[in-house]
Structures are given as structure tokens and as C-alpha cells.
């Protein structure tokens, strides 16, 4: 039996839910690492420019597709043009692959949160702690299952009582914690052991552009890294914004909501760097900023907290609680993208769809956990931090983020730019008389610039461009 489609209660509910999806683990550990790697302020400038052009184009396109069709990504693209239904399958495959390993990492965050809250943060600073935890055959699975169950519970309760209610509680709390930690990090000062380095010194490294020794190819890598980060940051090309757009009321101001999501995401991404880079610089120096991916949050930062003494226990507890909030709101959106697709395609109930996908996620997540112990092996992945030491989690991440997401984004640009035409999105955005700011920019980006940039990004992800 076809279910009545839920909607967000208003623009605030939609913006907070979408921002909750956007502000996740990618923002908190990936953005600071990439900024430190790519010339600090130079990366920030490139990222902001791309967010206002490239990111805006994909975000407004996906939200408009969702609201216009009232469908999730699995069926929405076919509604736009029946020959392009295959693109919905590709888009749905992205959250399907991300959900299991994202919940595994969410379990890691839960473990660290408990460790710091219970006063055992010094143990986490040991080099062997993280490796010892993820290679344990049972403990990571337990924390993964707890995190997955929490995600399932929220989506099971629905759009209003689950996703929107959670976002209205956690997003203001998350923003307050992010601002508080960022301010504290700015005024940290090291002792003699740290040569008197200060948080403000680290902040200047973060915000002042550095182009020393940088050629054209190096700059191209900065642009590609910033583009890749945008996928993580604004949750495009993974079906989430199409699904959330389908829950957006027809009388809501779509352009205003998209602008608010852009601002919220960019501010939090910037503050994530302010939280982490000054603190890591003070206690671990410039070399500490080179830690990539999980190494930054689960290895380098616990060392920073340990150097702070008693204050580090408090700081570490608040930090990992904040990260847990961010991880949960994002994992909810990832599960919702898949569950909504099952609902729209099969006309089944939300409860059944949620349980089906959670069951599949449980099986795949256990496989990811065992990839660090019982089923350990190493694979080679081009242009990734894992490099020659990739495990099952890295393979899931590479397939979804490096291959499928650029393909989905390219397909979306071709569909909107050349098949359905930009008028499809423009008419949806302006149907209530609202003004479409950046209309000309949108048309040029979706038809010409974005597809070219995305194709270059795909070639880089495949290792063809190095």
C-alpha cells in the first residue's frame, strides 16, 4: 500500500536536517587535513569559491529534483526523464556502500567518547591503542552495532519524529560545541617542550595562503582536493539531498534554504580546522598536521589531549561528544537515502525499509570490522591516503566516493544541463515567486564548467591524472 509522504514541518527543519547530513566526519577529520596539506589559506579560498559555484550548482539541482518529483533518488531521476532512471540506481549505490563503514567509524567515535568521559583518555594517546582496538575481533563490532541501532531507531521513527526532531536538538548543540572548542584551541599555548608555540600561530598557518614551491599541477591538486571535499561536505551525489528535497514543502523558499545550508556547512568546515589545526600544531608541530584520515582524529588528537593534562580530559570528552553528534546526524541521512528509495520503489512501509537496509548494513559492517583482523589483507588504491595499505573499509570508500559519486554528479549535470534543461530547476526554485540568485552562474556551471571539472576529478580518482 502506498504510504503518505512525510514532509519537514518547515524550512528550519529542512535546513537543520540537511546541515546535519553535511556536517559529519568528513568535515571534522578530512577538511583540516586537506587544508594543512594544501597550503592552508589557499585551500580555504579555493574551497569557498567552489562551494559558491560548483557546490551550489549540484546542491540546488538535487534539492529541486527531489521537491519537483516527490521521490527519492532511486526513482526521481526516472521521473525527470524515463531514460535516465539508471542514474538513480548509481546514486542509491553510493549511500548503500557508505552506510556500513560509516557506522563502523561511528562505533570508533563512540568508543573514544566513552574512553575520554570515563577518564581513560591517556590510554588513547598510546600509539598502539587505536590499532589494538580496531584489530580486536569483537570490540569494534559491539560499538558498531550500538551506533547502527541508534541510527536505525531515528530513521525508523520517521521524518518528523525521527530525523527532524534529532536535528533540532543536536545541530544547535553541535554548533555550540564547535564554536567553544574552536575558541579554546585558539588560545592554547605550549610550554618549553613545545618551544612556546601558540594556538594563534597554528591559526595563521591555517588561514594564510602558502604558494611556496607550488606549480600548476600542484595547484590543480588543490582544486581537485577541494572539489572532492565538497562531496563530503554538502552531501551531494549520494541521493541524500534528493530525498530531503522530496520532503520539502512546495511553499518553502528553496533558494533561501540552499543558501543557509551553504553558509552553515562552510562555517562549520572552517571551524573544524580552527578546532584541530592550532591544537595539533602547538603540541605536535607542523609534522603532526600530516596525519591523514582516521590517523588525525584517533591517533594525533589523543596525543594532543594527553599533552594538555587534566584540561585535555575535559577537552577530549567534549570533542568526541561533538564528533559523535556529527556522525549520528550524518549516518541518519545516509540510511534515510537508501530507505526512502526502497519505500518509493517497492511501496513498502518505512519500518520494513529501515529494517531491511539496517540488516544489510549490519552484515556488511561486520565484514568491514573483520577486515582489520580475521579477514585482513592489503590492496592498492590510486590517489588515496590508504595507498598500498588499503583494507576493506578503504575499498568501500574508494568505490563510493572516488568512482560512483563523480559519475552521479556528471550524470546529474548532463541531465539537468542538456536533457531536462536548466529551466527544470529554475522553474522549481522560482515557482512561488522567489528570486533565483546566481541564475546565470548556475546555467554556465551545470552545462559547461561543472561537468568538465567533475570529469577531471574522476580521472584523478582513477589514478589517470597524478
N, C-alpha and C positions, 0 to 999 in steps of 0.2 A: 504494500500500500504506500502511495506517495505521501511523504511527510511534509507538513507545512514548513516552509523555510524560515528559520530564525533570522532576526536582524539585530544589529547593535542598537542599543537604546538611543544613541545619538552620536554626534561627531566625536565627542570626548572619548566615548567607549571605543570607537573605531581607532582613533589616533593612539590611545594608550595600548590597545591590543597590538596594533601594527608596530608601534615603537618597542613594545615588549618582545616582539619577534626579532626586530632589528638589533636590539641591544642584547647581545649574547656573548658566548665565549670567544667568538671571532673578534669582536671589538676589544675585549679585555686582554687577551694574550697576543693576538695577531697584529692588531694595529700598532701597539707600542714597539714591537719587534721590527716591523716593517719600517716604521718611522726612523728608528735608530739605525737601521741598515741602510736606508736610502737618503741620507743627508738631512735628517731632521726636518727643519722648516721647509726644505724643498719638497719633501714628500707631502707635508701638510698643504702647501699651496696647490700642488698638482691634484691632491685628493679633493680639496674643496671645489676646484674648478670642474673636475669630473663629476662630483656629486651634483652640482648645479646644472650640468648639461647631460652627460651620459646617464647618470643615475636617475635624474629627474625623468628623462625620456622613458626608461624602462619601467619606473615606478608608476607613473601616470597611465602608461599603456596597460599594465597588468590590472591596476585597480579599476580602470574604465571597462576593460573586458569583463571582469567579474561582475561589476554592477549592471552592465548592459545585458549580459546573458543570464544573470542569477544562477550561475553554475560554477562549480569548482573547475580546476584546470583540466581534469581528465576529460570533461565533456564541453567545456567552454569554447575551446579553440574550434571544435567541430561546429559549434553554433555560429561562430563568426564566419567560417567558410567550411562547408562539409568535406572538402578535400584536404583540409588541414587538421583533421581530427587526430592524426598520428602525433602531432606536436604535443597534444595533451598527454599522450602516453609517455613521451620523453620527459615532459615536465613533472609528471607524477612519479617517475622513476627516481628523480632527484631526492625528494623528501623520504621516499621509501628506503633508499640506501643510507641517507644521513641519519635517520631516526635511531637505528640500533646503536651505532657508535657514538652518537651524541649523548645518548642515555648512559653509555659506558663512561664517558668523560664526566657526565653529571654525577655519576657514582663516585668518581675520583674526587670531585669537588666536595661532595657530601662527607667523604672520609676525612679530608683535610679540615673541613669546617668543624667536625666533631673533635679531631685531634687538637686543634687550637683552643676550642671552647673548654675542653677538659684539662687544659694546662699542659699538654704534651707537645707543644709546638717545637721545642728544642729538638725532639726526636726527628721531626720532619726536616730539620736542617742538615741532617747527616746525608752524605752522598748516596748511601745505599738505601735510604728509606723509600723513595719513590719506586726504584727498581724492585726492591723487596716486596713492595705492596702489589704492583701490577703483575709480578711473576708468581704471586701466591695463587694456587689453583682455585681457592674457594672464596676468599675475602672480597675480591673485586666483583664477583658475581652477586654476592649478597647486597653490596651497596648499589650495584646496577639495578637489581630487581626492585629495591626500595624506591630509587629515583624514577624508574619506569612506572611503577604503581602510582606514584604521586601524579605523574603526567597523565596517565590513563584516567585517573579519578577526575581531574579537571575537565578533560575533553568529554568524558562520559556524562558530565553534568550539563553540557551544552554551551551554546554561545553566550547567553546572558548570565546564567547562574554559575558557569564554569569559567570560560575564557575572559569575559568582560569583568566579572567580579574579581578574579585573581589579579588582572592587570590594574584595576583601580586601587588595589591595596599595595601590590608590590612595586609598581612603577614609581609612585611618589617616594616610597621608602628607598628604592634603589637610587633614585636621583639624589636624595638627601645624603645617602652613604657615599656615593661617588664624589659629591662636592666636598663633604667632610674629609674624606681620605686625601683628596687632591690638595686641599688647603694644608693639611698636616704635612704631606710629603714635601711641599714647597719649603717649609721652614725647618726641615731636618738638617742637622749639622753633625758631621763626623768628628771623631777625636783625633789624637795623634796618629793612631793606626790608619786612619783614612786620610791623612795629610790635610785635615781641616776642610775637606770638601763639603759643600753645602747643597741643599736641595735646589736653591736658586741657580747654582752653577749647572746642575743637571737640566733644569728647565730651559736655560739658554741653549744648551746643546740640542734640546728637543725642538725649539721654535726658530732658531736662527738657521737659515738655509746654508748648506755647505755644498759647494760645487767643485771643491779642490780635486784636481785629477780626474774629473768626470768628463768623458767624451759623449758623443751622440748615442752610441749603443748603451752606455751606462744610463743615460737619461731615458732612453726607451724602456729599459728595465724598470726604472722608477715608475713610469707611466703604466706599464703592464702590472706591476705590483699593486699600484693604487686602484686600477680597474678590477683586479682580482679581489681586492679587499672590499670593494663596493658590493660585490655579490653577497659576501658575508654580512656586510653592514646593513643593507636595506632589504635583504631577504627577497631579491628578485631572482627570476629564472628558476624558482623551485616551487612554484604553484601557490605559495603562501598568500601573496598579495592578491592573486586572482580569487582565492577562496574568501579572504577577508573583504575584498571588494564586493563579492556577491552578498555579503551580509550588511552592506552599507545601504542605508535608506535612500530612496530616489530623490528626496527633497534636501539631502545634505549637500553642503558646499564641498565638492570633491577637490577642487583646486586648493582651497584653504587647508583641507586635511592633509593633502600631499605635501604642501609647504611646511606644515607643522611637523610631519614625520621626518622630512629632510633636516629641519633645524634640530629636532630632538636627537636624532641619530648622530649628526655631525658633532654636536656639543658633547655628547657622551663619549664618542670615539676620541675626541680631543682630550677630554678629561681623563680617559683611561690612560693616555700617555702621561698626563700630569701626575696621576696616581703612582705610576710604576717607574718611569724613566728617572726622575730625580732621586727616588729612594734607592734604586739599584745602582745608580752612578755613585752616590755617596758611599755606600758600603762595599761595592764590588768593582767600582771603577768602570772605565769605558768598555773593558773586555767583558764585563758582566752583562752588558746590553746585547751581546751577540747571541744569547740563548734564544733558540727558536721554538715556537710551538709550545708543547707541554713543558719543555725544559725551563721556560721563563717563569711560568706560574707555579709549577710543582717542585722545581729544584732551586732556581735562583732566588725567588722571593722568600721562601722559608729561611734561607741563609740571611737575607736582609732582616727579617723579623727577629732572628736569633741575635744578630748584632745589636739590636735595639734594647735588649734586656727585657725588663718587665713590660715596658711600653709596647714591645714587639708582640707580646702575647695578646694584648688588647687589640692592637692594630691588625694583627694576623686574623684574629677571630672575626672582627668587623669586616675585613677584606673578603674572607672566604664566605661569610654570610651574604655579602653583597653579590659575589660571583654566583653563589647558589641561587639567589633570586633571579639573576640574569639568565642562568642556564635553564631554570624551570620555565620561565615565560617563553623562551625560545623553543624548548622541546615541545611545549604545548602547541605552538603554532606549526611545528613540523608534523606532529601527529595529526593535527586538525586538517592539514593539507591533504594527507592521504585518506583519512576517514571521510572527509567531505566528498572526495572523489568516489569512494565506494558507495556512499549514500546516493549520490546523483546518478551513478551508473547502474546500480542494482535496485534502487528504490527501497533498500533495506532501512532499518532503524539506526539511529545514531549509536545506541548501545551496542548493537551487534557489530556495526562497522568498527567501533572503537576497540572492542574486544578482539575482533579478527586481526586488525593491524597490530595491536599490542601483543597478541600471541606470536605473530610472525616476528615482531621486533624482539621479543624475548628469546626466541631461538637464535636469531642472527646475532643478537647482543652477546649471548653466551659464547658463540663461536668467536666473536671479536675478543672477548676476555681470554679465552683459551689460546688465542694467537700469541700471547705473551708467555705462555708456559708449555702446556701439553702439546699444542699444535704450532709451536714456534718455527718460523722459517724466515728467511730474508729475501726480499725481492728488490729489483732496481726500478725506480720511478724517476723519469726525467724532470728536471726543474722543480724539485720539491725539497723541503728541508730534510725529509727522510732519506732521500738519495738512494744509496745502495743498501740501506738497512731498513727497508720498508717492511712492515708487518701487515696483518690482515686489516687492521683499522686504517692504515695508510692507503691500502688498495681501495677500500670502500670510499675513502675521502677523495682519492685521485679520480676515480670513475665518476663520482657525482660532481665534484667541484671543478675539476680541470677539463673534463670532457663534456659531460651532459649539460652543465649549466651554460657554457658558451654556445653550444649547439641550440639550446632552447632560446637563449637570448637572440641569437642570429635569426632563428625562425620567427620569433615574435616581431623583430624589426621588419623582416620581409613581408610577413602577413599584414602588419599594420601600415607599413610604408608603401607597399606596392600592390597588394591584393585587395584588402578591405579599404585601403587608402587612409591617410591621417584624419580625414573627415569623420571616420568612425569614432575615434577617440575625442576629437574636438566637439562633435555634436553631443556626446555623452557628458562631457565636462561642462558644457555651456547650456544644457537643456533647461535649467532653471533660471537662465538669465545671468549666470555668473560670468565673470571675465576670465578668459584663458590667458594668463600671463605667460610669457615666453612661447607664444604660439608659433612664431616664425622659427625660433630656435628648435622647437620640438619637431617641426616638419623636416628641417635640414638634418637634424640628428637622426631621426628614425629612418629616413630614406637613404642617407649617404654616409655620414660620419660614423655613427654607432656600428653599423654592420662591418665596416672596414676595420675599426678598432677591435671589434669582437673577433674577427677572423684572424687578426694578428695575435690576439690573446690566445686563441685556440692553437695556433701554430707554435706559440711559445710553450703552452701547456704540454703539447705533444713532443717537445724537445726539438722541433724542426728549426725554430729560432732560438739561439742561445745567447 
